[in-house]
Amino acid sequence: MSRLELRGIAKRYGSVVALAGADLIVPSGTLLAVLGPSGCGKTTLLRCVAGFERLDAGEIVVDGRTVAGPGVHTPPERRHIVIVPQEGALFPHLSVRDNVGYGLSREERRSDRVEEVLTLVGLSGYGKRMPHHLSGGQQQRVAVARALAPRPSVILLDEPFSALDAGLRTELRRDVRAALRADEATGILVTHDQSEALSVADQVAVMRDGRVLQSGPAVDVYREPADSWVAAFVGEAVFLPAENGARPGTGGTTLSTALGPITVGEVPAGTSRLTVMVRPEQIRIAPAPVDPVVTATVVGHDFHGHDATVTLHLIDGSRITARVPGHTVPVAAGATVSVKVEGTCQAWRDG
């Protein structure tokens, strides 16, 4: 296991700033997912860590050893860092066993290490097969096994599941995560898929314009985003203006909004204008009682299988989206329902 630190790393391509002083810490044995829109610097960050690009500023430190920094650029083959590309890039003329053992010494190839990592990725007994006899998902499993085989300091995964269909992608990323944990590997997964980042990684880092806006445990980034942009990027979010009059309570501070009273963890100091962020799954819908606190009109209902989204029109004219379980009986458009928010939400000062 190895600890990876990125300290203010910067990279330019001519006038284009790809990385603008990015900072990250990946603890030993942790998988960190780097999430962000296209062009935010995710792939450049990965290439700098791998040693394929030279830094313009900053440092990359692996277990206390600087592998990139002022006057230092350890070549890729000496960093003990491996990368799994979007497509496995297996050697077509080599068997699965020979692909996995390609980077090992002769002694290591004679040991049980190849079969050990094949078992970790669910391919025990596949060693004699050729790559063209494998499915796309199996080929990616071989690529991960090949990366794990030499016990690298850090393993980098560059959107390795993006070319697979949804069902296979879910299964493979779960198995790959289990393999990394079993081998106590430290890794970085680059992805633009929010659900993938939140479900697979121990830590999530959100990037924008070459900078890391927030990093931490996946649940914290989702529930306590640093700002409204991060909140909207890592999942659906409803933003509501809140009145200045805050009432402290045992579970936090209660603010008055168009969705009724909402509890927030804390109200940051600053100006009087407040915005509250509510996740759609926190919004509860029920048939309108005789004297409801807040009512809304149903605009539409979209079924997604495991869940559904309901678009609501509030009395103040705003539209919001609630997320409900898939087995919930659809509410007809035009119906009036009562709504309330459960759980603690996030609040920001607007000015």
Secondary structure, 3 states (H helix, E strand, C coil): CCCEEEEEEEEEECCEEEEEEEEEEECCCCEEEEECCCCCCHHHHHHHHHCCCCCCEEEEEECCEEEEECCEECCHHHCCEEEECCCCCCCCCCCHHHHHCCCCCHHHHHCCHHHHHHHHCCCCCCCCCCHHHCCHHHHHHHHHHHHHCCCCCEEEEECCCCCCCHHHHHHHHHHHHHHHHHCCCCEEEEECCHHHHHHHCCEEEEEECCEEEEEEEHHHHHHCCCCHHHHHHCCCCEEEEECCCCEEECCEEEEEECCEEEEECCCCCCCCCEEEEECHHHEEEEECCCCCCCEEEEEEEEECCCEEEEEEEECCCCEEEEEEECCCCCCCCCCEEEEEECCEEEEEECC
